[in-house]
């Protein structure tokens, strides 16, 4: 049962990341159009949005680095500020912490206790991010101006670091028929895996089910399901 819940949690996390990537891509396109039309400047932010300025911004269950780690926001991801408490910003409404035997299954590391001290009240948690990792100005897009295979993966997490590995893996998957260019155009590239560990990324080819998920190890260049 634990494995089933973990798989469900990973899938929800993946789908959330996909929705965020698509949303951010739509925002980028809209900003570009407005900028060209003279109605928008790069220094202005979307209404009410804050943007992640670091490679990873921890999402904690309460406004403290000592609370549970629920996940991370990626560079240039949008966050909606709902509350500010000291040097922390709440970026989600309360949602089920999936408490089992007194611990949250959604906490990836650190304290997992479903307790008020850990920010989990009545079985629900909210996510908090340090304000120093957020800005009203969205950082420049490292994938802007990309062409060819680079463009297929220009929306990837850590694109600036692993551009070559991402592009080469995408082309190899397209060449062997595992993926199509439309798959990468739809997904925007590779997303950092929350379950496979550091250096592992994934995308979807041919559908959005677990069976369609393709992983990439950027250290070895190997891909697989």
Secondary structure, 3 states (H helix, E strand, C coil): CHHHHHHHHHHHHHHHHHHHHHHHHHHHHHHHHHHHHCCCCCCCCCCCEEEECCCEEEEECCCCCCCCEEEEEECCCEEECCEEECCEEECCCCEECCEECCEECCCCECCCECCHHHCCECCEECCEEEHHHEECCCCCCCCCCCCHHHHHCCCCCCHHHHHHHHHHHHHHHHHCCCCCHHHHHHHCCCEECCCCCCCEEEEECCCCCHHHEEEEECCCCCEEC
